[in-house]
């Protein structure tokens, strides 16, 4: 999706199509209801703890952690 499109959506000058909304949810790893604020999600304490700990990392360590998480996610998605 192009930056101007995102800017138009954020400014309220463009509506988001259902498939775009689903794509955003997939990209950001959240539910559609969270994006639309229809139903607040109950925060997972483990996720909140992980976020607090990740925020304490140095930039280079944070980048390494993201790389590790991507590797884990990709290995999980690959057929065995």
N, C-alpha and C positions, 0 to 999 in steps of 0.2 A: 504494500500500500504506500502510496506516495505521501510525502510530508504535507503538501497542500491539502490533500484529502483529510488527513488527521486534523489539521488546523481548522478546516471547515466544520468538521464534526465537533471539535472541542468548542468552537465559537457558537454552535447551535444553528449554523447556516445550512447544514446538510444532515439528513437523517441517515441512520445506519441500517443497512439491509440485514436481514436475519442471518444470512451466510457470513457477512462481515462480523457480526456480533459473535457468532460461533467461532470464527477465526481468532478474534481478539481473546476470547476466553481460553482457547487452546494455546495461543502464544504466551499468555501471561499466567497460565496454570490456575485460573480461577473459574468459578461457575458464571453462567450468564446472569443468574439472579444477583450475584455479587456485583457484576458490572452495571446492572440496571438499578441496583439498590432496592429491588422489589422485596427481598427477604434477607435481612442481615444474617450472615453466617456466624455460627458460634466459633470463636477462635479456638484453635487447637493449642493447648498449653505447650506441647512439644515443639510446634512450629514457632511459637512466640519465643521460646527459650533459644531455639536454633538461630532465629533472627537476631536476638540480642547478642549471642556469642559471635555470630558472623560480623556484626557491626564493630566488634572490638579488634578484629584482625587488621594487620597492616595491608595496604593495597596489594602488594605482591602476593601475600599469603591468601588474600581473598580471591585473587585471580586463580591461584593454584586450586583452591577449594572448588571454585566454579568448574574448572576443568575436570576435576575428579568427579563431581556430581554429574556432569555431562557424560563422562565415560561410563559411570554406573548406569545411568538412564539408558544409554545406547546399548550397553551389553545386556540389559534386561529386555530390551525391545527386540534384540536379534534372536532368530529362531535357534534352538539348540539341537 
